[in-house]
Amino acid sequence: MRGEESLGMICALQEIGFSENVVPKPYLNGIYVFNEPLEPGSDALAALGMHDAILDFEITPNRADALGMRGVAWEVGATYAEKPHFEEKPLTEGDRPVGDFLSAEVKDAKDAPSYQLRVIDHVKVQESPLWLQKRLWLAGIRPINNIVDVTNLIMLAYGQPLHAFDYAKLGSQQIVVRRAKNGEPLTTLDGNEHELDDQDIVITNGQVPVALAGVRGGLNSEITPETTTVVIESASFNPVNVRKTALKYNLRSEASSRFEKGTNLADINRALDAAVAWMAELSEGQVAKGTVSPTSVSAEDVVVDISLDHINHVLGTDLTQQQVTQIFEQLGFDVTESDGLFAVAVPPRRWDIHIKADLVEEVARIYGFDNLPSTLPTTTMTIGEYTSQQKRIRRTRHLLEGLGLTQVITYALTTAEAAEQFKLQPGLPTKVDSPMTTDHAVLRMNMISGLLNVIKYNQARKETDVAIYEQGRIFTKTGDQVRPTEIEYLGGAITGNVVAKDWHQSAKAVDFFYAKGIVTHLLGDYSLADPIRFEATQAVAELHPGQAANIFVGDQLVGILGRLHPAFEHAEHLPATFVFELDLDALFAAPRQEKIAQPAPKFPAVTRDIALQVDEQVTNDQVMAIFHEHGGAFLQDVTLFDVYAGDHIAAGQKSLAYTLTYRRDDQTLTEDEVTQAFDKVKAALQTGIGAAIR
């Protein structure tokens, strides 16, 4: 050894291949001494269990029942059609009742649905026998002493974590299971102090915590060689709280991983009795009579009904009733069969099985996935189609993409502040009970906030020309609603240039009218019966007061459009950005008029130009309304081609110039017909909005 011929060597466990994580602490820095007589010259590795056979299992998260050797035995037995047999350790109780030692209370049964305690008196805490140490270090667990080692042995056997308290150190005859108080301290067995909160479940002596339930014991109740009376705990704890507590304090352990996945409720007392029986034998202690049981649960079989036809249909097999019955019996399930219908009683040790699909999976596993035939599906196919709403949504996407916008998908969760921005209608936010972060604490109530995050992301990467849209749902509710109302929305955001600079043209930046043109074109494709109207607004705090509009279909508000408020842009570090938002559900419900194809015109059109001087507050919509109302039957189209304010125009006035197109479908228009119609429009403009014809 070590390059020298030798007939023997005194070794530390690490020198013969043991990991430091499993070496008993007294022997970490020294020679290991066997605590049992062995024959000199015999194989030390065999005596230490290093020649033991190993079965390697990959345990999936849903099969926590296999985190105990009994569960593994059932699984291996089912695979090889052998029924496992278990020997129960006989328990001998003393005469002194456990009630003389302590009582227990669980403040909330949801935190600890089953909580059981036993007491062992007159124990001698010492090193465990070699057979017990071997079982632990072969499983990757460091032996500690005969009390703690038995709790780990039972956990490995039953999959049920246990914990041992030094009765004298508790300083009380009462155990209380409750939620921790915010800021309450606890020093755990690893020597680290933790500041707890009200999401943690703690075991207390009635006053202070002595353990984090299901996670780690407290240093103030640790088992030591001076311990003479031991309290053993076996319980089931709320798996969600155990998982969160273990992650929060970086205390994830063999015990916490089992509690968070679930344990066999039927083994809680069985494992406790086995543990105290072994402890009494190994420590020469005396078990108090009875169990302290402030909460308990009844572990009943779950009966699942399934038919032979269903199993064969799903698996594509032709199994017989006898084959399926045998598989269920191999799994240790009680089964009754009648006319191809099975009533399968699943024991509590398989808490992962609840529905027919679970039983089908079990049949497939035991029968063998490799034995399943490759068959084509025989399910009747039904040709589906999109609903009218789905078709409209897809057409809307195609139109926007044709107009140069790119679809994005953002989170439906946002901040409480962002949820209240750009709201089309009043409503209350929907808060998430346990948000992962404050950025994702509330369901969105608008689409624009998420789009602005995308623009900021692109700006940070020097992508300055961005045109994006998102179609999705917003969530809003009234005061008495539990579940929010989901509404289909469409949002868009454009920033930067819409025309790039090149050799023959200058760059053109996006403006209000470019964004309005996109919305107008989109709404025009909806063939709405009621007129579309844009009305200036200052009601949306996040939009520019001079470049914002509400969008109406008839008298119903269906959207908003505008540039972001300069102060908002500055606060959010955004460039000049134009946004729009539409309530798609309102547009889907709006009445439509059918589009009718028109033949190509046979007769020429006549155009007349008109320039008006009007008050600067007069809008184009007002002028267009007069044109359409008083233009006559032959007015086919009106186009605004010039807007001017400045020299030769009075202060507070502006000039608007339009081209009016007239046409008849049945004959050529005469000059008199056009002149009469044109004069009526001019008169209406003068009286309606006080326009001066230039």
PyMOL commands that set and color helices and strands:
alter all, ss='L'
color gray80, all
select helices_A, chain A and resi 13-16+25-27+44-47+64-67+69-79+98-100+130-138+146-158+167-170+219-221+239-248+254-261+265-283+308-315+321-330+356-367+369-371+388-402+416-419+438-440+448-459+512-524+566-572+584-589+620-630+671-689
alter helices_A, ss='H'
color red, helices_A
select strands_A, chain A and resi 93-97+103-106+114-121+162-166+174-179+185-187+193-195+201-204+209-212+216-217+230-236+286-289+292-295+302-307+334-338+341-346+406-407+413-414+442-443+466-476+485-495+497-499+508-509+532-536+543-553+556-564+577-583+606-615+635-644+653-662+692-693
alter strands_A, ss='S'
color yellow, strands_A
deselect
rebuild
show_as cartoon
